[in-house]
Amino acid sequence: MPTAYKIRPAKPEDFDLLVEDYLSLWDSYDVPREHHRSDAGHIIRNFLAEAAAQFELGAFVCEYKGIPIASACCQVRRSPYPEILKEPHRKIGYVWSVYISADHQKQGLGSALMGHCLDHLRHIGCTSVILHSSDAGQRLYQKLGFTGTDELGISWED
C-alpha cells in the first residue's frame, strides 16, 4: 500500500461514511438503488450501532491525503442458530463490508484493510473468520488464506 494512504479505526462520526460505502458496495454489484429499501441507510446505521454495542465491531477507514476512499467492517458473527459452545471453543468472526472507491483499487488497499479486520478479530478471540465474497474479491481472500466451506444455497431469482 503506498504511503499516501492511511488506515485508521472508524469512529462513531464515521458511520455515515460507512453507510454510504456499504451502499456503494451494492452499487458495484450492479444492484440498482431502487431495489434498496427506502430505509436502507437507517437499517445500516442501526446495524453498525448494534454491532458496536453487542458484537465487537471492527470498522476501519482508509484515507488518501486525508480524504476517505475505502472502508471495511467486521464483527463477531450473528449466529442464525443456537450457539451452544463456549467462546474459547467457537467464536466466529465475520467480515461483512470491504469497499474501495473505483479510482483507488489495485493499490493493495483490500489486503491492508483485511489485515486490520483479521487483526481485530484475532485480538477479540475469534477462532475462525468467514465472509461472503464477490467474484472480484475471491482471489484476494484466497491469497489471505480463506478457503471454500461446506455452505450450500439455492436461489429462486432469475
Backbone as a printed PyTorch tensor [residue, N CA C, xyz], in Angstrom:
tensor([[[  0.8470,  -1.1700,   0.0000],
         [  0.0000,   0.0000,   0.0000],
         [  0.8950,   1.2370,   0.0000]],

        [[  0.7050,   2.1340,  -0.9430],
         [  1.5220,   3.3530,  -0.9820],
         [  1.3610,   4.2010,   0.2850]],

        [[  2.4030,   4.9410,   0.6380],
         [  2.4210,   5.7000,   1.8870],
         [  1.4250,   6.8570,   1.9280]],

        [[  0.8900,   7.2770,   0.8010],
         [ -0.1060,   8.3500,   0.7990],
         [ -1.4300,   7.8950,   1.4060]],

        [[ -1.5980,   6.5830,   1.5630],
         [ -2.8130,   6.0160,   2.1430],
         [ -2.5900,   5.7410,   3.6210]],

        [[ -3.5890,   6.0480,   4.4330],
         [ -3.5360,   5.7860,   5.8760],
         [ -4.8300,   5.1000,   6.2870]],

        [[ -4.7080,   4.0430,   7.0810],
         [ -5.8820,   3.3430,   7.6090],
         [ -5.9850,   3.6420,   9.0910]],

        [[ -7.1970,   3.9460,   9.5240],
         [ -7.4400,   4.2370,  10.9340],
         [ -8.7340,   3.5690,  11.3660]],

        [[ -8.8820,   3.3370,  12.6700],
         [-10.1640,   2.8150,  13.1500],
         [-11.2680,   3.8390,  12.8970]],

        [[-12.4210,   3.3580,  12.5260],
         [-13.5700,   4.2440,  12.3360],
         [-14.0830,   4.6920,  13.7030]],

        [[-14.6290,   5.8980,  13.7080],
         [-15.2530,   6.4630,  14.9110],
         [-16.7560,   6.5370,  14.6670]],

        [[-17.5430,   6.6820,  15.7270],
         [-18.9980,   6.7980,  15.5140],
         [-19.3700,   7.8900,  14.5090]],

        [[-18.6070,   8.9650,  14.4630],
         [-18.9190,  10.0220,  13.4910],
         [-18.6320,   9.5930,  12.0480]],

        [[-17.9900,   8.4420,  11.8540],
         [-17.7550,   7.8950,  10.5120],
         [-18.8940,   7.0110,  10.0270]],

        [[-19.9150,   6.7880,  10.8610],
         [-20.9800,   5.8580,  10.4790],
         [-21.6570,   6.2600,   9.1700]],

        [[-21.8650,   7.5610,   8.9320],
         [-22.4840,   7.9750,   7.6590],
         [-21.6190,   7.5580,   6.4720]],

        [[-20.3130,   7.6850,   6.6120],
         [-19.3840,   7.2400,   5.5710],
         [-19.4850,   5.7220,   5.3680]],

        [[-19.5310,   4.9740,   6.4660],
         [-19.6340,   3.5140,   6.3710],
         [-20.9520,   3.1070,   5.7130]],

        [[-22.0120,   3.8330,   6.0210],
         [-23.3070,   3.5680,   5.3850],
         [-23.1950,   3.7810,   3.8830]],

        [[-22.6380,   4.9110,   3.4730],
         [-22.5320,   5.1990,   2.0370],
         [-21.6080,   4.2040,   1.3360]],

        [[-20.5170,   3.8120,   1.9890],
         [-19.6220,   2.8100,   1.3870],
         [-20.3300,   1.4730,   1.2210]],

        [[-21.1500,   1.0940,   2.2050],
         [-21.8770,  -0.1730,   2.0930],
         [-22.8820,  -0.1150,   0.9380]],

        [[-23.5690,   1.0010,   0.8040],
         [-24.4870,   1.1600,  -0.3260],
         [-23.7220,   1.1530,  -1.6530]],

        [[-22.5640,   1.7880,  -1.6740],
         [-21.7290,   1.8020,  -2.8880],
         [-21.2210,   0.4060,  -3.2300]],

        [[-20.9870,  -0.4050,  -2.2150],
         [-20.5900,  -1.7930,  -2.4490],
         [-21.6750,  -2.5090,  -3.2490]],

        [[-22.9260,  -2.3050,  -2.8650],
         [-24.0310,  -2.9000,  -3.6130],
         [-24.1320,  -2.3140,  -5.0170]],

        [[-23.8370,  -1.0250,  -5.1580],
         [-23.7950,  -0.4170,  -6.4930],
         [-22.7850,  -1.1560,  -7.3730]],

        [[-21.6490,  -1.5210,  -6.7940],
         [-20.5960,  -2.1870,  -7.5660],
         [-21.0230,  -3.5730,  -8.0470]],

        [[-22.0630,  -4.1250,  -7.4050],
         [-22.6270,  -5.4100,  -7.8530],
         [-23.7370,  -5.1980,  -8.8820]],

        [[-23.8790,  -3.9580,  -9.3490],
         [-24.9170,  -3.5840, -10.3200],
         [-26.3340,  -3.7780,  -9.7810]],

        [[-26.5020,  -3.5730,  -8.4750],
         [-27.8340,  -3.5990,  -7.8720],
         [-28.3530,  -2.1640,  -7.8850]],

        [[-29.4240,  -1.8990,  -8.6230],
         [-29.9450,  -0.5280,  -8.6800],
         [-30.4220,  -0.0600,  -7.3080]],

        [[-30.2060,   1.2090,  -7.0030],
         [-30.6190,   1.7620,  -5.7010],
         [-32.1280,   1.6440,  -5.4950]],

        [[-32.8940,   1.6160,  -6.5830],
         [-34.3420,   1.4800,  -6.4070],
         [-34.7340,   0.0960,  -5.8820]],

        [[-33.8050,  -0.8520,  -5.8970],
         [-34.0560,  -2.1630,  -5.3000],
         [-33.8370,  -2.1390,  -3.7880]],

        [[-33.1810,  -1.0990,  -3.2810],
         [-32.9460,  -0.9770,  -1.8380],
         [-34.2400,  -0.5780,  -1.1420]],

        [[-34.3430,  -0.9670,   0.1000],
         [-35.4580,  -0.4920,   0.9160],
         [-35.3170,   1.0110,   1.1040]],

        [[-36.4280,   1.6950,   1.2730],
         [-36.3820,   3.1510,   1.4270],
         [-35.6420,   3.5680,   2.6990]],

        [[-35.5910,   2.6900,   3.6840],
         [-34.9030,   2.9980,   4.9440],
         [-33.5430,   2.3020,   5.0450]],

        [[-32.9130,   2.0130,   3.8950],
         [-31.6480,   1.2650,   3.8760],
         [-30.5750,   1.9310,   4.7330]],

        [[-30.4260,   3.2350,   4.6250],
         [-29.4130,   3.9280,   5.4250],
         [-29.6530,   3.7750,   6.9060]],

        [[-30.8910,   3.8760,   7.3140],
         [-31.2650,   3.7100,   8.7210],
         [-30.9580,   2.2790,   9.1870]],

        [[-31.2740,   1.3060,   8.3570],
         [-31.0040,  -0.1010,   8.6940],
         [-29.5110,  -0.3200,   8.9030]],

        [[-28.7000,   0.1970,   7.9960],
         [-27.2450,   0.0150,   8.1030],
         [-26.7160,   0.7310,   9.3440]],

        [[-27.1740,   1.9410,   9.5920],
         [-26.7340,   2.7100,  10.7640],
         [-27.0750,   1.9520,  12.0600]],

        [[-28.2850,   1.4000,  12.1290],
         [-28.6850,   0.6150,  13.3050],
         [-27.8540,  -0.6590,  13.4340]],

        [[-27.5530,  -1.2730,  12.2980],
         [-26.7190,  -2.4770,  12.2940],
         [-25.3410,  -2.1550,  12.8610]],

        [[-24.7720,  -1.0390,  12.4370],
         [-23.4670,  -0.6100,  12.9460],
         [-23.5220,  -0.3450,  14.4540]],

        [[-24.5570,   0.3550,  14.8990],
         [-24.6820,   0.6710,  16.3210],
         [-24.8390,  -0.6040,  17.1520]],

        [[-25.6450,  -1.5350,  16.6650],
         [-25.8260,  -2.7990,  17.3830],
         [-24.5360,  -3.6180,  17.3800]],

        [[-23.8470,  -3.6260,  16.2530],
         [-22.5750,  -4.3560,  16.1700],
         [-21.5560,  -3.7660,  17.1330]],

        [[-21.5270,  -2.4330,  17.2380],
         [-20.5950,  -1.7800,  18.1650],
         [-20.9440,  -2.1160,  19.6120]],

        [[-22.2320,  -2.1930,  19.9160],
         [-22.6640,  -2.4270,  21.3000],
         [-22.6010,  -3.8960,  21.7070]],

        [[-22.8740,  -4.8130,  20.7640],
         [-23.0480,  -6.2130,  21.1490],
         [-22.1370,  -7.2120,  20.4400]],

        [[-21.5400,  -6.8320,  19.3030],
         [-20.8260,  -7.8180,  18.5010],
         [-19.3850,  -7.4310,  18.1970]],

        [[-18.8040,  -6.5670,  19.0350],
         [-17.3820,  -6.2090,  18.9440],
         [-16.9770,  -5.7340,  17.5440]],

        [[-17.7390,  -4.7790,  17.0300],
         [-17.4950,  -4.2190,  15.7080],
         [-16.0480,  -3.7510,  15.5510]],

        [[-15.4650,  -4.1080,  14.4340],
         [-14.2010,  -3.5400,  13.9980],
         [-14.4800,  -2.8380,  12.6780]],

        [[-14.2980,  -1.5400,  12.6310],
         [-14.5480,  -0.7860,  11.4000],
         [-13.3330,   0.0960,  11.1400]],

        [[-12.9380,   0.1600,   9.8850],
         [-11.7110,   0.8580,   9.5090],
         [-11.9600,   1.7280,   8.2840]],

        [[-11.3070,   2.8860,   8.2770],
         [-11.4170,   3.8290,   7.1760],
         [-10.0270,   4.0410,   6.5970]],

        [[ -9.9310,   3.9930,   5.2890],
         [ -8.6840,   4.2960,   4.6040],
         [ -8.8260,   5.6710,   3.9670]],

        [[ -7.8420,   6.5270,   4.2220],
         [ -7.8450,   7.8800,   3.6730],
         [ -6.6730,   8.0530,   2.7200]],

        [[ -6.9070,   8.8370,   1.6950],
         [ -5.8730,   9.2380,   0.7540],
         [ -5.7440,  10.7510,   0.8670]],

        [[ -4.6100,  11.1940,   1.3690],
         [ -4.3750,  12.6240,   1.5830],
         [ -5.4990,  13.2390,   2.4200]],

        [[ -5.9240,  12.4800,   3.4450],
         [ -6.9270,  12.9570,   4.3820],
         [ -8.3720,  12.7880,   3.9450]],

        [[ -8.6000,  12.2310,   2.7460],
         [ -9.9630,  12.0460,   2.2320],
         [-10.3130,  10.5590,   2.2750]],

        [[-11.4420,  10.1970,   2.9140],
         [-11.8360,   8.7820,   2.9770],
         [-12.1420,   8.2300,   1.5850]],

        [[-11.5140,   7.0750,   1.2660],
         [-11.7280,   6.4750,  -0.0510],
         [-12.0250,   4.9720,   0.0320]],

        [[-11.9750,   4.4170,   1.2460],
         [-12.2180,   2.9810,   1.3930],
         [-12.5640,   2.6920,   2.8470]],

        [[-13.2120,   1.5420,   3.0580],
         [-13.5390,   1.1460,   4.4240],
         [-13.7490,  -0.3610,   4.4840]],

        [[-13.7460,  -0.8710,   5.7040],
         [-14.0240,  -2.2860,   5.9360],
         [-14.6640,  -2.4330,   7.3080]],

        [[-15.5590,  -3.4060,   7.4240],
         [-16.2450,  -3.6730,   8.6890],
         [-16.2390,  -5.1630,   8.9700]],

        [[-16.0540,  -5.4940,  10.2450],
         [-16.0810,  -6.8780,  10.6880],
         [-16.6340,  -6.9140,  12.1090]],

        [[-17.0080,  -8.0840,  12.5570],
         [-17.5730,  -8.2300,  13.8910],
         [-17.6720,  -9.7110,  14.2260]],

        [[-18.1090,  -9.9930,  15.4450],
         [-18.4490, -11.3620,  15.7960],
         [-19.7220, -11.6970,  15.0200]],

        [[-19.7360, -12.8510,  14.4200],
         [-20.8710, -13.2570,  13.5800],
         [-22.1380, -13.4070,  14.4190]],

        [[-23.2340, -12.9580,  13.8640],
         [-24.5550, -13.1680,  14.4600],
         [-25.0180, -14.5430,  14.0090]],

        [[-25.1280, -15.4550,  14.9200],
         [-25.4520, -16.8240,  14.5520],
         [-26.9030, -16.9720,  14.1130]],

        [[-27.1330, -17.7050,  13.0220],
         [-28.5080, -17.9590,  12.5980],
         [-29.1290, -19.1570,  13.3210]],

        [[-28.4060, -19.7420,  14.2610],
         [-28.8870, -20.9010,  15.0020],
         [-28.3860, -20.8050,  16.4430]],

        [[-28.9280, -21.6120,  17.3630],
         [-28.4900, -21.5360,  18.7630],
         [-27.0170, -21.9290,  18.9170]],

        [[-26.2360, -21.0280,  19.4970],
         [-24.8160, -21.3050,  19.7640],
         [-24.7060, -21.9580,  21.1310]],

        [[-24.2260, -23.1890,  21.1880],
         [-24.1290, -23.8950,  22.4640],
         [-22.6970, -24.0580,  22.9580]],

        [[-21.7200, -23.7380,  22.1110],
         [-20.3230, -23.8760,  22.5190],
         [-19.8260, -22.5810,  23.1490]],

        [[-18.9730, -22.7100,  24.1450],
         [-18.3830, -21.5450,  24.7970],
         [-17.4340, -20.8410,  23.8330]],

        [[-17.2810, -19.5160,  24.0320],
         [-16.4550, -18.7120,  23.1330],
         [-15.0270, -19.2020,  22.9370]],

        [[-14.3350, -19.6620,  23.9500],
         [-12.9580, -20.1010,  23.6580],
         [-12.8950, -21.2530,  22.6510]],

        [[-14.0210, -21.9390,  22.4670],
         [-14.0510, -23.0800,  21.5590],
         [-14.6640, -22.7410,  20.2050]],

        [[-15.4670, -21.6680,  20.1870],
         [-16.1020, -21.2970,  18.9260],
         [-16.5890, -19.8520,  19.0180]],

        [[-15.8390, -18.9600,  18.4310],
         [-16.2310, -17.5560,  18.3320],
         [-15.8830, -17.1490,  16.9070]],

        [[-16.8980, -17.0450,  16.0880],
         [-16.6840, -16.8440,  14.6610],
         [-16.7560, -15.3620,  14.3170]],

        [[-15.7340, -14.8910,  13.6500],
         [-15.7190, -13.5230,  13.1470],
         [-16.3250, -13.4740,  11.7620]],

        [[-16.8530, -12.3150,  11.4110],
         [-17.4600, -12.1500,  10.1000],
         [-17.0330, -10.8100,   9.5050]],

        [[-16.5160, -10.8440,   8.2980],
         [-16.1830,  -9.6230,   7.5520],
         [-17.3570,  -9.3800,   6.6160]],

        [[-18.0200,  -8.2290,   6.7830],
         [-19.2420,  -8.0100,   6.0080],
         [-19.1860,  -6.8260,   5.0570]],

        [[-18.1090,  -6.0940,   5.0450],
         [-18.0240,  -4.9990,   4.0770],
         [-16.5670,  -4.6300,   3.8500]],

        [[-16.1380,  -4.7010,   2.6190],
         [-14.8330,  -4.1730,   2.2140],
         [-15.1150,  -3.3830,   0.9340]],

        [[-14.9780,  -2.0620,   1.0340],
         [-15.2830,  -1.2050,  -0.1070],
         [-14.1010,  -0.2940,  -0.3960]],

        [[-13.7290,  -0.2200,  -1.6640],
         [-12.6550,   0.6730,  -2.1240],
         [-13.1900,   1.4210,  -3.3430]],

        [[-13.1340,   2.7500,  -3.3030],
         [-13.6300,   3.5070,  -4.4530],
         [-12.8520,   3.0940,  -5.7010]],

        [[-13.5490,   3.0930,  -6.8220],
         [-13.0130,   2.5460,  -8.0740],
         [-11.6630,   3.1460,  -8.4590]],

        [[-11.4730,   4.4390,  -8.2600],
         [-10.2250,   5.0610,  -8.7050],
         [ -9.0510,   4.8190,  -7.7550]],

        [[ -9.2640,   4.0330,  -6.6850],
         [ -8.1710,   3.6990,  -5.7590],
         [ -7.9670,   2.1880,  -5.6430]],

        [[ -8.5980,   1.4250,  -6.5100],
         [ -8.4230,  -0.0280,  -6.4780],
         [ -7.0620,  -0.4080,  -7.0690]],

        [[ -6.6510,  -1.6180,  -6.7840],
         [ -5.3750,  -2.1760,  -7.2740],
         [ -4.1650,  -1.4590,  -6.6700]],

        [[ -4.3210,  -0.9820,  -5.4270],
         [ -3.2170,  -0.3170,  -4.7070],
         [ -2.8100,  -1.1090,  -3.4660]],

        [[ -3.4100,  -2.2970,  -3.2790],
         [ -3.1380,  -3.0780,  -2.0770],
         [ -4.0110,  -2.7070,  -0.8940]],

        [[ -5.0200,  -1.8730,  -1.1190],
         [ -5.8780,  -1.4170,  -0.0210],
         [ -6.7610,  -2.5330,   0.5190]],

        [[ -7.2360,  -3.4130,  -0.3530],
         [ -8.0640,  -4.5370,   0.0980],
         [ -7.2920,  -5.4190,   1.0570]],

        [[ -6.0590,  -5.7520,   0.7000],
         [ -5.2110,  -6.5660,   1.5930],
         [ -4.9510,  -5.8480,   2.9060]],

        [[ -4.6760,  -4.5550,   2.8300],
         [ -4.3770,  -3.7890,   4.0440],
         [ -5.6060,  -3.6960,   4.9500]],

        [[ -6.7710,  -3.4000,   4.3770],
         [ -8.0000,  -3.3370,   5.1810],
         [ -8.3370,  -4.6980,   5.7750]],

        [[ -8.1630,  -5.7440,   4.9860],
         [ -8.4180,  -7.0950,   5.5040],
         [ -7.4480,  -7.4300,   6.6390]],

        [[ -6.2080,  -6.9810,   6.5200],
         [ -5.2510,  -7.1970,   7.6050],
         [ -5.7330,  -6.5740,   8.9040]],

        [[ -6.2890,  -5.3640,   8.8210],
         [ -6.8390,  -4.7100,  10.0100],
         [ -8.0220,  -5.4930,  10.5620]],

        [[ -8.9030,  -5.9580,   9.6790],
         [-10.0520,  -6.7560,  10.1310],
         [ -9.5910,  -8.0460,  10.7990]],

        [[ -8.6840,  -8.7560,  10.1690],
         [ -8.2210, -10.0260,  10.7300],
         [ -7.4960,  -9.8160,  12.0530]],

        [[ -6.6960,  -8.7620,  12.1560],
         [ -6.0370,  -8.4480,  13.4310],
         [ -7.0690,  -8.1740,  14.5170]],

        [[ -8.0880,  -7.4030,  14.1860],
         [ -9.1460,  -7.0950,  15.1580],
         [ -9.8440,  -8.3750,  15.6280]],

        [[-10.2360,  -9.2140,  14.6710],
         [-10.9680, -10.4360,  15.0150],
         [-10.0950, -11.3970,  15.8250]],

        [[ -8.8430, -11.4700,  15.4870],
         [ -7.9110, -12.3030,  16.2690],
         [ -7.7710, -11.7450,  17.6770]],

        [[ -7.6430, -10.4220,  17.7950],
         [ -7.4660,  -9.7580,  19.0870],
         [ -8.6600,  -9.9790,  20.0240]],

        [[ -9.8730, -10.0400,  19.4720],
         [-11.0520, -10.2330,  20.3210],
         [-11.3570, -11.7060,  20.5640]],

        [[-10.4790, -12.5900,  20.0860],
         [-10.5900, -14.0070,  20.4170],
         [-11.3580, -14.8760,  19.4530]],

        [[-11.5620, -14.4110,  18.2440],
         [-12.2660, -15.2490,  17.2660],
         [-11.4260, -16.4790,  16.9400]],

        [[-12.0990, -17.5990,  16.7970],
         [-11.4260, -18.8560,  16.4770],
         [-11.3930, -19.1150,  14.9760]],

        [[-12.2410, -18.4170,  14.2310],
         [-12.2600, -18.5160,  12.7730],
         [-12.9520, -17.2790,  12.2250]],

        [[-12.8320, -17.0930,  10.9220],
         [-13.4340, -15.9370,  10.2550],
         [-14.0790, -16.4200,   8.9640]],

        [[-15.2620, -15.9020,   8.7040],
         [-15.9250, -16.1960,   7.4330],
         [-16.3050, -14.8900,   6.7510]],

        [[-16.5670, -14.9670,   5.4840],
         [-17.0840, -13.8500,   4.7000],
         [-17.7690, -14.4220,   3.4810]],

        [[-18.5570, -13.6130,   2.8580],
         [-19.1590, -13.9690,   1.5810],
         [-18.5490, -13.0400,   0.5440]],

        [[-17.9010, -13.6190,  -0.4370],
         [-17.1110, -12.8550,  -1.3900],
         [-17.8510, -12.6020,  -2.6940]],

        [[-17.5760, -11.4480,  -3.2570],
         [-17.9590, -11.2110,  -4.6510],
         [-16.9620, -11.9610,  -5.5190]],

        [[-17.2730, -12.1050,  -6.7840],
         [-16.3130, -12.7300,  -7.7030],
         [-15.0130, -11.9310,  -7.7190]],

        [[-15.1330, -10.6030,  -7.6780],
         [-13.9510,  -9.7410,  -7.7450],
         [-13.0340,  -9.9200,  -6.5380]],

        [[-13.5820, -10.2850,  -5.3890],
         [-12.7750, -10.4040,  -4.1820],
         [-12.1870, -11.7780,  -3.9220]],

        [[-12.6340, -12.7820,  -4.6500],
         [-12.2240, -14.1640,  -4.3660],
         [-10.7140, -14.3550,  -4.3580]],

        [[-10.0380, -13.8200,  -5.3360],
         [ -8.5840, -14.0130,  -5.4310],
         [ -7.8600, -13.4310,  -4.2130]],

        [[ -8.2690, -12.2320,  -3.8060],
         [ -7.6680, -11.6000,  -2.6350],
         [ -7.8780, -12.4640,  -1.3980]],

        [[ -9.1070, -12.9040,  -1.1710],
         [ -9.3990, -13.6600,   0.0400],
         [ -8.6880, -15.0050,   0.0430]],

        [[ -8.5910, -15.6440,  -1.1000],
         [ -7.8470, -16.9020,  -1.1730],
         [ -6.3690, -16.6630,  -0.8820]],

        [[ -5.8280, -15.5480,  -1.3730],
         [ -4.4370, -15.1940,  -1.1000],
         [ -4.1970, -14.9910,   0.4020]],

        [[ -5.2220, -14.5300,   1.1050],
         [ -5.1180, -14.3160,   2.5470],
         [ -5.3480, -15.5880,   3.3570]],

        [[ -5.6680, -16.7010,   2.6690],
         [ -5.8290, -17.9790,   3.3630],
         [ -7.2610, -18.4690,   3.4840]],

        [[ -8.2270, -17.7170,   2.9790],
         [ -9.6160, -18.1700,   3.0350],
         [ -9.8090, -19.3230,   2.0520]],

        [[-10.6000, -20.2890,   2.4580],
         [-10.9090, -21.4400,   1.6150],
         [-12.4190, -21.6050,   1.5530]],

        [[-12.8780, -22.3900,   0.5880],
         [-14.2990, -22.6690,   0.4630],
         [-14.8030, -23.4380,   1.6730]],

        [[-16.0920, -23.3190,   1.9210],
         [-16.7060, -24.0280,   3.0380],
         [-17.7610, -24.9750,   2.5010]],

        [[-18.4340, -25.6180,   3.4230],
         [-19.4960, -26.5510,   3.0200],
         [-20.8720, -25.8840,   2.9780]],

        [[-20.8860, -24.5410,   2.9630],
         [-22.1580, -23.8360,   2.8820],
         [-22.7700, -24.0490,   1.5010]],

        [[-24.0310, -24.3660,   1.5030],
         [-24.7680, -24.5790,   0.2600],
         [-25.9240, -23.6010,   0.2170]],

        [[-26.3920, -23.3000,  -0.9600],
         [-27.5220, -22.3850,  -1.0800],
         [-28.3190, -22.6700,  -2.3310]],

        [[-29.4740, -22.0580,  -2.3890],
         [-30.3390, -22.1460,  -3.5590],
         [-30.9550, -20.7690,  -3.7670]],

        [[-31.1300, -20.3790,  -4.9990],
         [-31.7240, -19.0800,  -5.2960],
         [-32.8610, -19.2780,  -6.2820]],

        [[-33.9880, -18.6110,  -6.0200],
         [-35.1140, -18.6990,  -6.9110],
         [-35.2670, -17.4630,  -7.7610]],

        [[-34.2840, -16.5600,  -7.6930],
         [-34.3390, -15.3460,  -8.5150],
         [-33.7000, -15.6170,  -9.8680]],

        [[-34.2180, -14.9470, -10.8890],
         [-33.6210, -15.0800, -12.2340],
         [-32.3740, -14.2600, -12.3250]]])
